Amino acid sequence: MKYLLPLLLTITLGAQAQAIHFKSVLVDTHNDCITACIEKKVSLDQDLKGINHSDLKRFKEGGVDYQLFSIWCDGEKVNPYAWAMREMDTLDAVAARNPNKIIVAKDWKSIKNALRKHIIVAQYGVEGGHMIEDQIDRLDTFYNRGVRYMTLTWNNSPSWASSHADEKNPASKIQQKGLNAFGVKVIERMNQLGMIVDVSHVGESTFWDAIKYSTKPVIASHSNAYTLCPVSRNLKDEQIKAIGKNGGVICLNFFSGFIDSNFSKKNTEFRKSHQAQLDSMLATGIQKEYAQSYLAEKYNEESEAIKPSLEQLLQHLDYIVKLIGVNHVGMGSDFDGIDSAPKELKTVTDYPLITKALIARGYSNKDIKKILGGNFLRVYRINNPN
């Protein structure tokens, strides 16, 4: 009997988690699978098990109802605007082939209709202001294509905003920290359009300027708590509090290096042990992030050994909740843009494990629904009332 009771409790918790999970609207604010599909020469409507973290079928298996797809290229890419359009064309083609499975929704009526019919809502998040190439009218073009947030910087800096990487690098060539006059106009136009301002990746000066000038709630589409993992991609306590006061949402990033402060050193050693192969792949022209992902997949046992746990990720959630409340946290996995996530979160099909863990931590059904997607939907509606 002493062995049966824990088993029954586990079964009951699992059933409860499944019920809550699949009745909630799960929104993931950041997935890089479009770039991954292009790099690997595959399509999202194929079976991509063992290739990607994500595919169309597995989104449904994991309970993902609403996905914001990252539109990204690094700062070295020539013609980043053209690359952005290519990435959106890629997903638009998938949606056109699968109208009963996924739709690029551009208004609230379309979103509600898709959710009611259990069709995946797709929208875009441009990951880096460099992709507008200093032409503000391209914000309008992006918005009309279904872009509903833009990350002001990636790790590189456009002419009008400074990234976290450049602000901390004394050798960077940025002219100033924060937003310049054009950057303020970018924020203003985004607010007018209903394109959410995303402060992940930005430097602290840019962060505070964005908070100052945005008239709408912002998001951090894929960031964690600096106090628990002190890397410049994470948010310090005062930044977390500012997002709470702004009415925004911080969406948890699943990347091991933003969860566990010990991961970076371990990962550096892992890459050094395979440096020759990494250099060989980079010589073919593949973007660095995806070359590193290939290594992690090839040497799976080594990469698994250095990963943090789901418990460590949820400590970031608990920490943010204690600072600013449960109304300001969400999910921004960074799947298919990262080469390491918590041991339990191998693909998008593992999302129900988060719901199960939240129940075990004592979060109410109402709060779990907020965390999984309700908080983002609130911010979305304030930015996009139509």
Contacts in CASP RR format, 6 or more apart in sequence:
PFRMAT RR
TARGET T0000
AUTHOR 0000-0000-0000
METHOD contacts of the structure
MODEL  1
MKYLLPLLLTITLGAQAQAIHFKSVLVDTHNDCITACIEKKVSLDQDLKG
INHSDLKRFKEGGVDYQLFSIWCDGEKVNPYAWAMREMDTLDAVAARNPN
KIIVAKDWKSIKNALRKHIIVAQYGVEGGHMIEDQIDRLDTFYNRGVRYM
TLTWNNSPSWASSHADEKNPASKIQQKGLNAFGVKVIERMNQLGMIVDVS
HVGESTFWDAIKYSTKPVIASHSNAYTLCPVSRNLKDEQIKAIGKNGGVI
CLNFFSGFIDSNFSKKNTEFRKSHQAQLDSMLATGIQKEYAQSYLAEKYN
EESEAIKPSLEQLLQHLDYIVKLIGVNHVGMGSDFDGIDSAPKELKTVTD
YPLITKALIARGYSNKDIKKILGGNFLRVYRINNPN
13 356 0 8 1.000
13 359 0 8 1.000
13 360 0 8 1.000
14 356 0 8 1.000
16 359 0 8 1.000
17 352 0 8 1.000
17 355 0 8 1.000
17 356 0 8 1.000
17 359 0 8 1.000
18 352 0 8 1.000
20 355 0 8 1.000
20 359 0 8 1.000
20 365 0 8 1.000
20 368 0 8 1.000
20 369 0 8 1.000
21 63 0 8 1.000
21 351 0 8 1.000
21 352 0 8 1.000
21 355 0 8 1.000
21 356 0 8 1.000
21 372 0 8 1.000
22 63 0 8 1.000
22 352 0 8 1.000
24 355 0 8 1.000
24 368 0 8 1.000
24 369 0 8 1.000
24 372 0 8 1.000
24 373 0 8 1.000
24 374 0 8 1.000
25 65 0 8 1.000
25 66 0 8 1.000
25 115 0 8 1.000
25 369 0 8 1.000
25 372 0 8 1.000
25 373 0 8 1.000
25 374 0 8 1.000
25 377 0 8 1.000
26 62 0 8 1.000
26 63 0 8 1.000
26 64 0 8 1.000
26 65 0 8 1.000
26 66 0 8 1.000
26 331 0 8 1.000
26 351 0 8 1.000
26 372 0 8 1.000
26 373 0 8 1.000
27 65 0 8 1.000
27 66 0 8 1.000
27 67 0 8 1.000
27 68 0 8 1.000
27 330 0 8 1.000
27 331 0 8 1.000
27 372 0 8 1.000
27 373 0 8 1.000
27 374 0 8 1.000
27 376 0 8 1.000
27 377 0 8 1.000
28 64 0 8 1.000
28 66 0 8 1.000
28 67 0 8 1.000
28 68 0 8 1.000
28 251 0 8 1.000
28 331 0 8 1.000
28 332 0 8 1.000
28 333 0 8 1.000
28 335 0 8 1.000
28 348 0 8 1.000
29 68 0 8 1.000
29 149 0 8 1.000
29 219 0 8 1.000
29 221 0 8 1.000
29 222 0 8 1.000
29 251 0 8 1.000
29 330 0 8 1.000
29 331 0 8 1.000
29 332 0 8 1.000
29 376 0 8 1.000
30 68 0 8 1.000
30 70 0 8 1.000
30 125 0 8 1.000
30 127 0 8 1.000
30 200 0 8 1.000
30 221 0 8 1.000
30 222 0 8 1.000
30 251 0 8 1.000
30 253 0 8 1.000
30 332 0 8 1.000
30 333 0 8 1.000
30 334 0 8 1.000
31 53 0 8 1.000
31 54 0 8 1.000
31 67 0 8 1.000
31 68 0 8 1.000
31 69 0 8 1.000
31 70 0 8 1.000
31 332 0 8 1.000
31 333 0 8 1.000
31 334 0 8 1.000
31 335 0 8 1.000
31 336 0 8 1.000
31 337 0 8 1.000
31 348 0 8 1.000
32 70 0 8 1.000
32 72 0 8 1.000
32 127 0 8 1.000
32 334 0 8 1.000
32 335 0 8 1.000
32 336 0 8 1.000
32 337 0 8 1.000
32 338 0 8 1.000
33 44 0 8 1.000
33 52 0 8 1.000
33 53 0 8 1.000
33 54 0 8 1.000
33 55 0 8 1.000
33 69 0 8 1.000
33 335 0 8 1.000
33 336 0 8 1.000
34 44 0 8 1.000
34 69 0 8 1.000
34 70 0 8 1.000
34 71 0 8 1.000
34 87 0 8 1.000
34 90 0 8 1.000
34 91 0 8 1.000
35 70 0 8 1.000
35 72 0 8 1.000
35 73 0 8 1.000
35 87 0 8 1.000
35 287 0 8 1.000
35 290 0 8 1.000
35 336 0 8 1.000
35 337 0 8 1.000
36 52 0 8 1.000
36 53 0 8 1.000
36 54 0 8 1.000
36 290 0 8 1.000
36 293 0 8 1.000
36 336 0 8 1.000
36 337 0 8 1.000
37 43 0 8 1.000
37 44 0 8 1.000
37 48 0 8 1.000
37 52 0 8 1.000
37 90 0 8 1.000
38 86 0 8 1.000
38 87 0 8 1.000
38 90 0 8 1.000
39 286 0 8 1.000
39 287 0 8 1.000
39 290 0 8 1.000
40 51 0 8 1.000
40 52 0 8 1.000
40 290 0 8 1.000
42 48 0 8 1.000
42 51 0 8 1.000
42 52 0 8 1.000
43 94 0 8 1.000
44 54 0 8 1.000
44 55 0 8 1.000
44 56 0 8 1.000
44 91 0 8 1.000
44 94 0 8 1.000
45 55 0 8 1.000
45 56 0 8 1.000
45 94 0 8 1.000
45 97 0 8 1.000
45 98 0 8 1.000
45 101 0 8 1.000
46 55 0 8 1.000
47 55 0 8 1.000
47 57 0 8 1.000
48 54 0 8 1.000
48 55 0 8 1.000
48 58 0 8 1.000
49 55 0 8 1.000
49 58 0 8 1.000
49 347 0 8 1.000
50 297 0 8 1.000
52 336 0 8 1.000
53 333 0 8 1.000
53 335 0 8 1.000
53 336 0 8 1.000
53 341 0 8 1.000
53 346 0 8 1.000
53 347 0 8 1.000
53 348 0 8 1.000
54 335 0 8 1.000
54 336 0 8 1.000
54 347 0 8 1.000
54 348 0 8 1.000
56 94 0 8 1.000
56 98 0 8 1.000
56 101 0 8 1.000
56 102 0 8 1.000
56 120 0 8 1.000
58 347 0 8 1.000
58 348 0 8 1.000
58 349 0 8 1.000
59 67 0 8 1.000
59 120 0 8 1.000
59 348 0 8 1.000
60 101 0 8 1.000
60 118 0 8 1.000
60 120 0 8 1.000
61 348 0 8 1.000
61 349 0 8 1.000
62 348 0 8 1.000
62 349 0 8 1.000
62 350 0 8 1.000
62 351 0 8 1.000
62 352 0 8 1.000
63 351 0 8 1.000
63 352 0 8 1.000
64 120 0 8 1.000
64 348 0 8 1.000
64 351 0 8 1.000
65 115 0 8 1.000
65 118 0 8 1.000
65 120 0 8 1.000
65 121 0 8 1.000
66 111 0 8 1.000
66 115 0 8 1.000
66 120 0 8 1.000
66 121 0 8 1.000
66 123 0 8 1.000
66 373 0 8 1.000
66 376 0 8 1.000
66 377 0 8 1.000
67 120 0 8 1.000
67 121 0 8 1.000
67 122 0 8 1.000
67 123 0 8 1.000
68 122 0 8 1.000
68 123 0 8 1.000
68 124 0 8 1.000
68 125 0 8 1.000
68 148 0 8 1.000
68 149 0 8 1.000
68 221 0 8 1.000
69 87 0 8 1.000
69 91 0 8 1.000
69 122 0 8 1.000
69 123 0 8 1.000
69 124 0 8 1.000
69 125 0 8 1.000
70 124 0 8 1.000
70 125 0 8 1.000
70 127 0 8 1.000
70 337 0 8 1.000
71 84 0 8 1.000
71 87 0 8 1.000
71 88 0 8 1.000
71 124 0 8 1.000
71 125 0 8 1.000
71 126 0 8 1.000
71 127 0 8 1.000
71 131 0 8 1.000
71 147 0 8 1.000
72 87 0 8 1.000
72 126 0 8 1.000
72 127 0 8 1.000
72 128 0 8 1.000
72 154 0 8 1.000
73 80 0 8 1.000
73 83 0 8 1.000
73 84 0 8 1.000
73 131 0 8 1.000
73 287 0 8 1.000
74 154 0 8 1.000
74 155 0 8 1.000
74 156 0 8 1.000
74 287 0 8 1.000
74 288 0 8 1.000
74 289 0 8 1.000
75 130 0 8 1.000
75 154 0 8 1.000
75 155 0 8 1.000
75 156 0 8 1.000
77 83 0 8 1.000
80 130 0 8 1.000
80 131 0 8 1.000
80 133 0 8 1.000
81 131 0 8 1.000
81 132 0 8 1.000
81 133 0 8 1.000
81 135 0 8 1.000
81 138 0 8 1.000
83 131 0 8 1.000
84 126 0 8 1.000
84 131 0 8 1.000
84 142 0 8 1.000
85 145 0 8 1.000
88 124 0 8 1.000
88 145 0 8 1.000
88 146 0 8 1.000
88 147 0 8 1.000
91 104 0 8 1.000
91 122 0 8 1.000
91 124 0 8 1.000
92 104 0 8 1.000
94 102 0 8 1.000
95 102 0 8 1.000
95 103 0 8 1.000
95 104 0 8 1.000
95 122 0 8 1.000
100 119 0 8 1.000
101 119 0 8 1.000
101 120 0 8 1.000
102 119 0 8 1.000
102 120 0 8 1.000
102 122 0 8 1.000
103 110 0 8 1.000
103 114 0 8 1.000
103 119 0 8 1.000
103 120 0 8 1.000
103 121 0 8 1.000
103 122 0 8 1.000
104 122 0 8 1.000
104 123 0 8 1.000
104 124 0 8 1.000
104 145 0 8 1.000
104 146 0 8 1.000
105 111 0 8 1.000
105 114 0 8 1.000
105 121 0 8 1.000
105 122 0 8 1.000
105 123 0 8 1.000
106 123 0 8 1.000
106 144 0 8 1.000
106 146 0 8 1.000
107 384 0 8 1.000
107 386 0 8 1.000
108 381 0 8 1.000
108 384 0 8 1.000
108 385 0 8 1.000
108 386 0 8 1.000
110 121 0 8 1.000
111 121 0 8 1.000
114 120 0 8 1.000
114 121 0 8 1.000
115 121 0 8 1.000
123 146 0 8 1.000
123 147 0 8 1.000
123 148 0 8 1.000
124 142 0 8 1.000
124 145 0 8 1.000
124 146 0 8 1.000
124 147 0 8 1.000
124 148 0 8 1.000
125 147 0 8 1.000
125 148 0 8 1.000
125 149 0 8 1.000
125 150 0 8 1.000
125 151 0 8 1.000
125 198 0 8 1.000
125 221 0 8 1.000
126 132 0 8 1.000
126 142 0 8 1.000
126 147 0 8 1.000
126 149 0 8 1.000
126 150 0 8 1.000
126 151 0 8 1.000
127 151 0 8 1.000
127 154 0 8 1.000
127 201 0 8 1.000
128 150 0 8 1.000
128 151 0 8 1.000
128 152 0 8 1.000
128 153 0 8 1.000
128 154 0 8 1.000
128 158 0 8 1.000
128 201 0 8 1.000
129 150 0 8 1.000
129 151 0 8 1.000
129 152 0 8 1.000
129 153 0 8 1.000
129 154 0 8 1.000
129 158 0 8 1.000
129 161 0 8 1.000
129 186 0 8 1.000
130 153 0 8 1.000
130 154 0 8 1.000
130 156 0 8 1.000
130 157 0 8 1.000
130 158 0 8 1.000
132 138 0 8 1.000
132 139 0 8 1.000
132 142 0 8 1.000
132 150 0 8 1.000
132 158 0 8 1.000
132 186 0 8 1.000
134 158 0 8 1.000
134 159 0 8 1.000
134 160 0 8 1.000
134 182 0 8 1.000
136 182 0 8 1.000
136 185 0 8 1.000
136 186 0 8 1.000
136 189 0 8 1.000
139 150 0 8 1.000
139 186 0 8 1.000
139 189 0 8 1.000
139 190 0 8 1.000
139 193 0 8 1.000
139 195 0 8 1.000
140 189 0 8 1.000
140 193 0 8 1.000
142 150 0 8 1.000
142 195 0 8 1.000
143 193 0 8 1.000
143 194 0 8 1.000
143 195 0 8 1.000
147 195 0 8 1.000
148 194 0 8 1.000
148 195 0 8 1.000
148 196 0 8 1.000
148 380 0 8 1.000
148 383 0 8 1.000
148 384 0 8 1.000
149 195 0 8 1.000
149 196 0 8 1.000
149 197 0 8 1.000
149 198 0 8 1.000
149 219 0 8 1.000
149 221 0 8 1.000
150 190 0 8 1.000
150 195 0 8 1.000
150 196 0 8 1.000
150 197 0 8 1.000
150 198 0 8 1.000
151 198 0 8 1.000
151 199 0 8 1.000
151 200 0 8 1.000
151 201 0 8 1.000
151 202 0 8 1.000
151 221 0 8 1.000
152 161 0 8 1.000
152 179 0 8 1.000
152 186 0 8 1.000
152 197 0 8 1.000
152 198 0 8 1.000
152 199 0 8 1.000
152 201 0 8 1.000
152 202 0 8 1.000
152 206 0 8 1.000
152 210 0 8 1.000
153 161 0 8 1.000
153 162 0 8 1.000
153 163 0 8 1.000
153 164 0 8 1.000
153 201 0 8 1.000
153 202 0 8 1.000
153 203 0 8 1.000
153 206 0 8 1.000
154 163 0 8 1.000
154 201 0 8 1.000
155 163 0 8 1.000
155 164 0 8 1.000
155 165 0 8 1.000
155 201 0 8 1.000
156 163 0 8 1.000
156 165 0 8 1.000
156 166 0 8 1.000
157 163 0 8 1.000
157 165 0 8 1.000
157 166 0 8 1.000
157 172 0 8 1.000
157 174 0 8 1.000
159 175 0 8 1.000
159 180 0 8 1.000
159 182 0 8 1.000
160 179 0 8 1.000
160 180 0 8 1.000
160 182 0 8 1.000
160 183 0 8 1.000
160 186 0 8 1.000
161 178 0 8 1.000
161 179 0 8 1.000
161 180 0 8 1.000
161 183 0 8 1.000
161 186 0 8 1.000
161 202 0 8 1.000
161 206 0 8 1.000
162 174 0 8 1.000
162 176 0 8 1.000
162 177 0 8 1.000
162 178 0 8 1.000
162 202 0 8 1.000
162 203 0 8 1.000
162 205 0 8 1.000
162 206 0 8 1.000
163 201 0 8 1.000
163 202 0 8 1.000
163 203 0 8 1.000
163 206 0 8 1.000
164 201 0 8 1.000
164 202 0 8 1.000
164 203 0 8 1.000
164 204 0 8 1.000
164 232 0 8 1.000
164 233 0 8 1.000
165 172 0 8 1.000
165 232 0 8 1.000
166 172 0 8 1.000
166 173 0 8 1.000
166 174 0 8 1.000
166 203 0 8 1.000
167 174 0 8 1.000
167 177 0 8 1.000
167 178 0 8 1.000
167 203 0 8 1.000
167 204 0 8 1.000
167 205 0 8 1.000
167 206 0 8 1.000
167 232 0 8 1.000
168 203 0 8 1.000
168 232 0 8 1.000
177 203 0 8 1.000
177 205 0 8 1.000
177 206 0 8 1.000
178 203 0 8 1.000
178 205 0 8 1.000
178 206 0 8 1.000
178 208 0 8 1.000
178 209 0 8 1.000
179 186 0 8 1.000
179 187 0 8 1.000
179 206 0 8 1.000
179 209 0 8 1.000
179 210 0 8 1.000
179 213 0 8 1.000
184 209 0 8 1.000
184 213 0 8 1.000
187 197 0 8 1.000
187 210 0 8 1.000
187 213 0 8 1.000
187 214 0 8 1.000
188 213 0 8 1.000
189 195 0 8 1.000
190 196 0 8 1.000
190 197 0 8 1.000
190 214 0 8 1.000
191 197 0 8 1.000
191 214 0 8 1.000
191 215 0 8 1.000
191 216 0 8 1.000
191 383 0 8 1.000
194 216 0 8 1.000
194 383 0 8 1.000
194 384 0 8 1.000
195 383 0 8 1.000
196 216 0 8 1.000
196 217 0 8 1.000
196 218 0 8 1.000
196 219 0 8 1.000
196 379 0 8 1.000
196 380 0 8 1.000
196 383 0 8 1.000
197 210 0 8 1.000
197 214 0 8 1.000
197 216 0 8 1.000
197 218 0 8 1.000
197 219 0 8 1.000
198 218 0 8 1.000
198 219 0 8 1.000
198 220 0 8 1.000
198 221 0 8 1.000
199 206 0 8 1.000
199 207 0 8 1.000
199 210 0 8 1.000
199 211 0 8 1.000
199 218 0 8 1.000
199 219 0 8 1.000
199 220 0 8 1.000
199 223 0 8 1.000
199 239 0 8 1.000
199 243 0 8 1.000
200 219 0 8 1.000
200 220 0 8 1.000
200 221 0 8 1.000
200 222 0 8 1.000
200 223 0 8 1.000
200 233 0 8 1.000
200 253 0 8 1.000
201 233 0 8 1.000
202 210 0 8 1.000
203 232 0 8 1.000
204 236 0 8 1.000
204 239 0 8 1.000
207 239 0 8 1.000
207 242 0 8 1.000
208 242 0 8 1.000
210 218 0 8 1.000
211 218 0 8 1.000
211 242 0 8 1.000
211 243 0 8 1.000
211 246 0 8 1.000
214 246 0 8 1.000
216 382 0 8 1.000
216 383 0 8 1.000
217 246 0 8 1.000
217 247 0 8 1.000
217 248 0 8 1.000
217 249 0 8 1.000
217 379 0 8 1.000
217 382 0 8 1.000
217 383 0 8 1.000
218 243 0 8 1.000
218 246 0 8 1.000
218 248 0 8 1.000
219 248 0 8 1.000
219 249 0 8 1.000
219 250 0 8 1.000
219 251 0 8 1.000
219 376 0 8 1.000
219 379 0 8 1.000
220 235 0 8 1.000
220 243 0 8 1.000
220 249 0 8 1.000
220 250 0 8 1.000
220 251 0 8 1.000
221 251 0 8 1.000
221 332 0 8 1.000
222 251 0 8 1.000
222 252 0 8 1.000
222 253 0 8 1.000
222 255 0 8 1.000
222 332 0 8 1.000
222 333 0 8 1.000
222 334 0 8 1.000
223 233 0 8 1.000
223 234 0 8 1.000
223 235 0 8 1.000
223 250 0 8 1.000
223 251 0 8 1.000
223 252 0 8 1.000
223 253 0 8 1.000
223 258 0 8 1.000
224 234 0 8 1.000
224 235 0 8 1.000
224 252 0 8 1.000
224 253 0 8 1.000
224 258 0 8 1.000
224 259 0 8 1.000
224 313 0 8 1.000
224 316 0 8 1.000
225 234 0 8 1.000
225 235 0 8 1.000
225 237 0 8 1.000
225 240 0 8 1.000
225 316 0 8 1.000
225 319 0 8 1.000
225 320 0 8 1.000
226 234 0 8 1.000
226 235 0 8 1.000
226 236 0 8 1.000
226 237 0 8 1.000
226 239 0 8 1.000
227 236 0 8 1.000
227 237 0 8 1.000
227 319 0 8 1.000
228 234 0 8 1.000
228 259 0 8 1.000
228 261 0 8 1.000
228 315 0 8 1.000
228 316 0 8 1.000
228 319 0 8 1.000
229 257 0 8 1.000
229 258 0 8 1.000
229 259 0 8 1.000
229 260 0 8 1.000
229 261 0 8 1.000
229 316 0 8 1.000
230 261 0 8 1.000
231 257 0 8 1.000
231 258 0 8 1.000
231 261 0 8 1.000
231 264 0 8 1.000
233 253 0 8 1.000
233 258 0 8 1.000
234 258 0 8 1.000
235 243 0 8 1.000
235 250 0 8 1.000
237 323 0 8 1.000
240 250 0 8 1.000
240 320 0 8 1.000
240 323 0 8 1.000
240 324 0 8 1.000
241 323 0 8 1.000
241 324 0 8 1.000
243 249 0 8 1.000
243 250 0 8 1.000
243 324 0 8 1.000
243 328 0 8 1.000
244 324 0 8 1.000
244 325 0 8 1.000
244 328 0 8 1.000
247 327 0 8 1.000
247 328 0 8 1.000
247 379 0 8 1.000
248 328 0 8 1.000
248 375 0 8 1.000
248 379 0 8 1.000
249 328 0 8 1.000
249 329 0 8 1.000
249 330 0 8 1.000
249 375 0 8 1.000
249 376 0 8 1.000
249 378 0 8 1.000
249 379 0 8 1.000
250 320 0 8 1.000
250 328 0 8 1.000
250 329 0 8 1.000
250 330 0 8 1.000
251 329 0 8 1.000
251 330 0 8 1.000
251 331 0 8 1.000
251 332 0 8 1.000
251 376 0 8 1.000
252 313 0 8 1.000
252 316 0 8 1.000
252 317 0 8 1.000
252 329 0 8 1.000
252 330 0 8 1.000
252 331 0 8 1.000
252 332 0 8 1.000
252 333 0 8 1.000
253 259 0 8 1.000
253 332 0 8 1.000
253 333 0 8 1.000
253 334 0 8 1.000
254 313 0 8 1.000
254 332 0 8 1.000
254 333 0 8 1.000
254 334 0 8 1.000
254 335 0 8 1.000
254 338 0 8 1.000
254 341 0 8 1.000
254 342 0 8 1.000
254 345 0 8 1.000
255 334 0 8 1.000
255 338 0 8 1.000
255 340 0 8 1.000
255 341 0 8 1.000
256 263 0 8 1.000
256 267 0 8 1.000
256 306 0 8 1.000
256 307 0 8 1.000
256 308 0 8 1.000
256 338 0 8 1.000
256 340 0 8 1.000
256 341 0 8 1.000
256 342 0 8 1.000
257 263 0 8 1.000
257 264 0 8 1.000
257 267 0 8 1.000
257 308 0 8 1.000
257 340 0 8 1.000
259 308 0 8 1.000
259 312 0 8 1.000
259 313 0 8 1.000
259 316 0 8 1.000
259 342 0 8 1.000
260 308 0 8 1.000
260 312 0 8 1.000
263 306 0 8 1.000
263 307 0 8 1.000
263 308 0 8 1.000
263 340 0 8 1.000
266 306 0 8 1.000
267 306 0 8 1.000
267 340 0 8 1.000
270 295 0 8 1.000
270 299 0 8 1.000
270 302 0 8 1.000
270 303 0 8 1.000
270 306 0 8 1.000
271 278 0 8 1.000
271 292 0 8 1.000
271 295 0 8 1.000
273 302 0 8 1.000
274 295 0 8 1.000
274 299 0 8 1.000
277 295 0 8 1.000
278 291 0 8 1.000
278 292 0 8 1.000
278 295 0 8 1.000
281 291 0 8 1.000
281 294 0 8 1.000
281 295 0 8 1.000
282 288 0 8 1.000
282 291 0 8 1.000
286 294 0 8 1.000
289 337 0 8 1.000
289 339 0 8 1.000
290 337 0 8 1.000
292 339 0 8 1.000
293 337 0 8 1.000
293 338 0 8 1.000
293 339 0 8 1.000
295 303 0 8 1.000
295 339 0 8 1.000
296 303 0 8 1.000
296 339 0 8 1.000
296 340 0 8 1.000
297 303 0 8 1.000
297 339 0 8 1.000
303 339 0 8 1.000
303 340 0 8 1.000
304 343 0 8 1.000
306 340 0 8 1.000
307 340 0 8 1.000
307 341 0 8 1.000
307 342 0 8 1.000
307 343 0 8 1.000
308 342 0 8 1.000
308 343 0 8 1.000
309 342 0 8 1.000
309 343 0 8 1.000
309 344 0 8 1.000
310 342 0 8 1.000
310 343 0 8 1.000
310 344 0 8 1.000
310 345 0 8 1.000
310 353 0 8 1.000
310 354 0 8 1.000
310 357 0 8 1.000
311 357 0 8 1.000
312 342 0 8 1.000
313 342 0 8 1.000
313 345 0 8 1.000
314 354 0 8 1.000
314 357 0 8 1.000
314 358 0 8 1.000
314 361 0 8 1.000
317 329 0 8 1.000
317 371 0 8 1.000
318 361 0 8 1.000
320 328 0 8 1.000
320 329 0 8 1.000
321 329 0 8 1.000
326 363 0 8 1.000
326 367 0 8 1.000
326 370 0 8 1.000
326 371 0 8 1.000
327 370 0 8 1.000
327 375 0 8 1.000
327 378 0 8 1.000
328 375 0 8 1.000
329 370 0 8 1.000
329 371 0 8 1.000
329 375 0 8 1.000
330 371 0 8 1.000
330 372 0 8 1.000
330 373 0 8 1.000
330 375 0 8 1.000
330 376 0 8 1.000
331 351 0 8 1.000
331 354 0 8 1.000
331 371 0 8 1.000
331 372 0 8 1.000
331 373 0 8 1.000
333 341 0 8 1.000
333 345 0 8 1.000
333 348 0 8 1.000
334 341 0 8 1.000
335 341 0 8 1.000
335 347 0 8 1.000
335 348 0 8 1.000
344 350 0 8 1.000
344 353 0 8 1.000
345 351 0 8 1.000
345 353 0 8 1.000
345 354 0 8 1.000
354 372 0 8 1.000
355 368 0 8 1.000
355 372 0 8 1.000
358 367 0 8 1.000
358 368 0 8 1.000
358 371 0 8 1.000
359 368 0 8 1.000
363 371 0 8 1.000
END
